[in-house]
């Protein structure tokens, strides 16, 4: 793994973080072939969003062992990095069982990411949290657990929604155009409540939380587009 620019000041190289935030601005998003790789498994709207994330993750360097936080059924990791030495952790028993059955992981842990005893210390070279940590009420505890489980010099890919992601939805846009902005905002708030979005922050706030948890080198990259 590339060394940190502040390695010389520390006994061990620091963990690094790349924040991929869903709300774009530009770029080719994904091909039809990439879409149909995901489409058979999930509804169309979700497949489109997942394909945007999937394409970018395939381009990023991954070194095992990998920790997949909020691994779900394991589909994302099995498509993004087939054959990688990966562990999954998910609080949902049914999803954890499906992840184990997928054979995408060496081990699947059914436990909250806020539990420090759930994972081996200083073990993982890479950590991926694909739109999972915004659902965890105690985000500080979750980030501390991830930090403690990572090797010195490891990298953490954190994918989170943009704070105003619902403003890109067709129904909310339509409501705003006909002067029903308050109803559109209520619709957006209802979706956030339904999806249990506890943490929808701008990049600066995520960076602050990550630094508090002990991450040092932090990059931010917008991901996707209004269309996706």
N, C-alpha and C positions, 0 to 999 in steps of 0.2 A: 504493500500500500504506500502511496506517496506520503512523505513525512510532512509534518506541519511546519509552518514557518517559525513557530515558537518552540520547536523541539529543544533547541539549545538552552532554553531557560527552564526546562523541566526534566525531571528524572525519567519520565515516561512520556511518549508522544500522546497528545490529547485526542479524544474522540472528535470526529467531524460530523457535521450534519448538512444534508442537502434538503431544503424544503421545496417540494413541488406543490404549488398552489393551483387549484382548479379555477382558472378564470383567465383567459388568454389575452393574447392579442394576435398572434400570427402563427404561420407555419402550416405545413401539410400535416394533417392530423392522423390519418391512418388509411390503409388501402382496403379495397373490398375483400381481398384475401384475408387480411387481418381481422376484418369484421366477422367474416363467416367462421373464423377460428373460434370466436367467442359466442356468436349468435345462438347456436343450438342449445346453449346451457342456461341462458338468462333472457328476460324480456328485452325487447329491442332498445328501449330507452337506456336501460342499464348497460347493455352490451356496447352501445356507442361510447358511454363515459368510460367503461372499463377498457375499451380498445385504445382510447387516448392514453390512459395511464400505462397500459401494457406495452404499447409501442415505445414509449420513452424509457420504461424500465429495461427493456431488452437492449437499449443502447448504452446503459450505464454499467460501469465495472462492478462485478459481484465476486466476492471472495468468500468461500466457506470457511468455517461453518456460518450459516445464515440463520437469523431469527426472524420469523414472520409473525408480527404482532397483530392479533385479531385475524388469524389465518383463514377463518371461515371454512369452506369445504376444501380448500387447497387448490382450487382451479387456477387462480391467478399465478401463484408461484410455479405450478406445474407447466404453465404455458410460457411464462416469462423466462424461467431458468430451469429447464428440464435437466434432471440429473444432478443438480447442485446439492451439496450436503446441507440440508435445511432442517430446522426444528420449527414447529408451529405451536402457538399458544392462543387459546380462545376460551372465553368464559362460558360459551354456549355448549352444552353437552352434546346436542345433536350435531352441531357443526364440527365439533372436535372429533366426533365419531366418524363423520364423513371424510374429514381430512385424513384421519388415520387409515381409512379404507382406500383412499386415493393413492396411497404409496408415494406421495410426493415428499414425505418427510421421514427423517430418521426417527423422530420422536414427536409426539403431539401431547401437549400438556393442557388439561382442562382446568384452568385456574385464572384468576384475575391477574392482569399485568401489574397491578399495584402490590401484589404479594412478593416481597423480595426473596422469599424462600423458594419461589417457583422455578428459578433459573440458576444455572451454575455461574459463578462469578468470573468475570474477565475471560469469557469463553468465545464469544461470537465475533467474527471479523466484520460481518455486515449485519445490519438490522433494517428491516422494511416494515413500515406501518402504512398500509394502503387504506386510507380513509377509515381508520379505526379509532385513533386516539381522541378524536373530537367527541366520541361517545362515552368516554371514561370520565365520571364525575371528578375524581381526584387526579387531575392531570399531572400535578407536581410529583405525586408518588409514582405514577406510571413512568414518567420521564426518568426519575431517579433509578427505577428498576432496570429500565433499558440501559442507562448509562453504566450501572454496576455490572451488567451482564456482558458488556462489550470489551473486547481486547483493547489495550492501548493502541492508538492509531486507527481504530476501526471507523467505519463510516455508517451513518444512520440516514436512510432515505425516508423522509416523513412526507406523506401525501395527505393534504387536508383541503377541505372546501374553502373557497373565498367567503368572507363575511356576508356579502350581499349576493350569494349565488342564486337566490330565488328571483332576483330582478331580471335574470336572463330567460325565465320560463315564459312560454307563449301566452299562457292564461294571464299571468300577472302583467305582462306588457299590454295585452288587450284591455284589461281593466283600467290601466293607467291612461290609455289612449282615449277612453270614453269618459274620463273624469272620475273614475272609481278607484283612485289611488289608495284610499283608506282600506277598501275591501281587498285590494291587491296585497297590501302590507299584511292584513290579517290572514290572507291565504298563505303568504310566505311564512309567517310566524307559526301557523298551524302545521305546515310541513316540517319546520325545524323541530317542533314539539313531537310530531309523529316519529321522526327519525332520531329522536333523543340527541340532538346536537347541543351538547353542553359548552362547546368551545369553538366559536367561529370568530377568529381574530385576524387582524392584519398581520403582515409579515413581521413587523417590528415587535409585536406582542409575542409571537411565537419565538422570535429570536431571544427575547428577554427570558422567557420560560426555559428555553434550552440552555442558555448560559447559567441560569440559576441551578440547573441540574448537573452542570459540569461540562457541557459541550463547549468547544472553543472555536473552531473554524466553522462558520455557518454561511451557506450560500442559499439564495432564494431564486427560484425559477418559476415564472407563470406557466401554466399547463392547460392546454385545451383552448376552446373558443366559445363565444356566445352560442354558436350553432350547435356545438356538441353538448 
